[in-house]
Amino acid sequence: MHGGFGFGMGMGWMWIWPVVFLVVAALIIRALVAPAHQRNGAKTPEDILKERYARGEIDKDEYNTRRAELRK
């Protein structure tokens, strides 16, 4: 009748929908679990402090002092 193509397509769709569902569910969970500052792209004060230390703008003692103040 159809040369067997109908059966193959039915089996293919049977496996595609669960995969699509799992990918969408994973993306939703990832979006909900991500910290707020990562979702909107804003940097935290500690992120900025780490960047300044990495660029050499501040030394280790100043980094540790400021980090301790931020964590109070």
C-alpha positions in Angstrom: 0.0 0.0 0.0 2.4 2.8 1.2 5.6 0.9 0.8 6.2 0.7 4.6 6.9 4.5 5.0 4.0 5.1 7.3 5.3 2.6 9.9 8.7 4.2 9.9 7.5 7.7 10.4 5.2 6.6 13.2 8.1 5.0 15.0 10.2 8.1 14.5 7.6 10.5 15.9 7.1 8.1 18.8 10.8 8.8 19.9 11.0 12.4 19.0 8.3 13.7 21.3 9.8 12.3 24.5 13.2 13.8 23.6 11.6 17.2 22.8 9.8 17.0 26.2 13.0 16.2 28.1 14.9 19.0 26.4 12.2 21.6 27.2 11.9 20.4 30.8 15.7 20.6 31.2 15.7 24.2 29.9 12.9 25.2 32.2 14.6 23.7 35.2 17.9 25.3 34.3 16.3 28.7 34.1 14.6 28.3 37.4 17.7 27.1 39.2 20.1 29.7 37.9 20.9 32.4 40.4 19.1 35.8 39.7 22.3 37.6 38.9 23.1 35.1 36.2 19.6 35.3 34.7 19.7 39.1 34.1 23.5 39.3 33.4 24.2 41.6 36.3 27.5 41.1 38.2 27.6 40.8 42.0 30.0 43.0 44.0 32.1 39.9 44.6 32.3 39.2 40.9 33.6 42.7 40.3 36.1 42.3 43.2 37.4 39.0 41.6 37.8 40.8 38.3 39.8 43.6 39.8 42.1 41.2 41.6 42.6 39.2 38.4 43.5 42.4 36.5 46.0 43.3 39.2 44.2 46.5 40.3 44.2 45.4 43.9 46.6 43.1 45.9 45.8 40.0 47.8 45.5 41.7 51.2 43.0 44.3 49.9 41.1 41.6 48.0 40.7 39.5 51.2 39.8 42.5 53.3 37.1 43.7 50.9 35.8 40.2 50.4 35.4 39.8 54.2 33.5 43.1 54.3 31.1 41.9 51.5 30.4 38.7 53.3 29.3 40.3 56.5 
